[in-house]
Amino acid sequence: MSQPAPSRSLSQTDRTRHRRLREQGSHDRADLDAILAAGFVCHLGVAVDGSVMVVSTVYGSDGSTLYVHGSVASRSLVASPAANVCVTVTHVDGLVLARSVFEHGVNYRSAMIFGVPRRVTDPDEKWTGLRCLTEQVTPGQWDYARRPTRKELAATSLLALTLDEASVKIRTGAPDDGDTPDAELGLWAGELPLHTRWGTLRADPALPTGIEPPPHLAERQGTALG
């Protein structure tokens, strides 16, 4: 059964309301989708037994559900099955270098997703979720590499979190002090963009001679990330 089309506006709750830097906030669902599509590493924060744990892990999004590789976080959530979590994804696009240190900043795109995740136990959904996650990290790899065995599937922890409650912030552009008295200081101000690109493939030393990388990997060399 196909998933219903997501609303094009993000829900506004007490947790997603933009209280600071409201001009950088977005309620456009397309911005959330773009931020998630541009990366594959997230930080999952959860409170367990009075302590806060933040786990760096990989994710995949199918447009309505965020699948997160569980491991340590999944075991922690077994002890607190109704625990709320916060998943964050951030892309740094550059530095904003103003005339005063106070006005310095960062150009970025970020998303926070809130909710109570569930452990994926259904084999078919776990298969689908792992494919989503794998293709998020390396498009084309699921159909190229050997897929998980039943034993490997059972040993893999996967969490699912809906995208129903999310907050997005984006900053672009120049410093904000161009029309202040600091503009008369005669200091350079502007942006220092940050671009991340994939490098050149490095073959496994144990790889036999004559095995070439598949097109979906070879074509990714030198391309931009995010």
N, C-alpha and C positions, 0 to 999 in steps of 0.2 A: 504494500500500500504506500502510495507516495505521501511525502510529508506536506502539510499545508504550507502555503507560502508565508514566510515570516512578515510581520508588520514592518513597514519601512520606517517606523519611528521607534526609538528605544523607550521602554517603559521608564517612568520617573517614579522612583521610590525614595524613601528616606536615605537609603544607602547610595543611591545613584545620583541624587540631586547635587548639582554643581554649586558649591558654596564659595569657593575661592577661584579666582581667575575664570570667571564664568564665560568670558569672551573666548576662551580656549575650549570650552565644552561643546560637544556635539550630541544631538539627539537623533542623528541620521543613522539608520541601521546599516546603510551602505558603507559608512565609515568604519563601523565595527567589523563588517565582513572583510573590508580591505586590509585592516590592521591584522586580523587573524590570518588572512591569505598570504601576507607578506613575510611571515615567520614560521617558526616551528618549535621555539623554546619558550616556555612559560615558567612562572614561579607560582607555586601553589602554597598558600598559607592556611594553616588549620590549627586550632587550639585543641590540645589533648591533655587531659589531666592537669589543667592549670598552666600548661606551658604552651608557647607558640612555636610552631615549626614551619619553616618555609623551605620547600623542596623545589629545586630546579629540575625540570623534566621536559619531555617533548609532548606535543599535542597534535591533534588533527581535528579539523572542523568540517562538518558536512552541511553547514548552513543553519542547522537548528540545534545540534548537539556538539559539545566539545568533548572529545575523547582524550584522556590524559593517561600517560603511562604511569601506573600507580606505585609499585614497589613499596618503599618505606611509608609513603603517605597512605597507601591503601591499607597497610597493616595497622596504622594508627587509627584509621577510620573504623576499623572493625571494633575497636574499643569504644569509639564514640560514633555510632552509626548515624545519629541525627545531627552531626556536627556541621555547622555552616563553614564554608570555605570561601576564600577569595583567590581567584586566579588572575594574574596580571601578565600582560604582554606589552613590551615597550620596544620601540625602534628609535634610535638616536639618529637624527638627520644632520646635526651640525651644532656648532657653538655660536651663541649670539654674544658678540664682543662689543660692549657699549663703552661710553666715555667714562663711566663710573663703575666701580666693582658692583655697587648695589643693583645696577640695571643689567648686569650680565645674566645670561640665561642659556637655555638649550632649546633648539628646535627638535620636536619629537612628535611621535604618535603613540598613544598608549590606550589600553583598554583594561578595565577591571570587570570580571564576571563573578557574580555572587550566587550562592545557592547551596543546597545540600546535595552532594554528589551521590551516586549509587555505584556500587561495584557491579561490573558487567559479568554476569555468570552464564547467561545463555550462550551456548557455543556459536550459534549463527550470528548473534550480534557482536560477539567478541571477534569473530572472523572479519565482520564488516568494519568494526572499529579499528582493528589493527591494520586493515587495508587502508582505511582513511588516514590513519596516523603515518603509515609508511609512505603513502603517496604525497602527504603534506611535506615530509622531510625530503624525499627524493622521488619526484614524479617519474613513473615508469619502472621503478625498482620492484614493485610487487609482482608484476608479470615476468620480470627477468630472473630474480633470485628464487631459490627454493622457498616454498611457503612453509609455515609452521606445521609441525606434526601435532597429532592429538595430545601427546605428552607435553610438548612445548606450549601448546595453547593453554593447557590446564595450569602450567607453571607461570603464566604471564598474568600480571595484575593490570587491570584496565578500569579506569573510572569514567563515568559519563556525567556530564553536567549540562543542563539546558542553558541556552543563551537568553532566557527570558528576562534576566535582570543584569543589566550591564551598563557601564559608564565609560564614556570616551572623551579624551582630551587630545587636542592637537595644537601645536604651536608652529607657525611658519613666519618667515620674514625677518626684517631688520630689527635692530634695537629700538626701544621705545623712547629714547632720550634725544631724538633729533630736533625736537622743538622745545627743549628745555635750556636753561642757562648753561648747562654743561656743553652744549653744542659750540659755545664760543671758546672752549679750552684748546682748540687746535689739535685734538687727539684723533687718531684714526679709529673708526668704528665700523662694524659690519658683521658679516657672517663668515664662518669657517665651515664649509660643508663637509660632511662625512659620507663617503661612499664605500660600501663593502662589496667586494667581488669575489667570486669563486676563483681559486687558483688552478694550477696545472695538476692533473691527475698523477698520483704516484702509485705505481703498481706494487702489490704485495711481493716482497722478495721471494716468497715461496711459489709465486705464480709461474707455471710453465711457459716457456717461450712460445709465442704465436697466438696467445689469447689476447685479443684486443678489447678495449672497453666498448660497451654497447653505445649506440648513438645517443641515447637519452642522458648518458653521463658525459660523453665527449663534447656534446653540444652545450653543456652547462659551463664548461671552462671559460673563464673570463666574463661571465654574465654577472649582472648585479643581483645582490641579495636584497629583497625587500623593496 
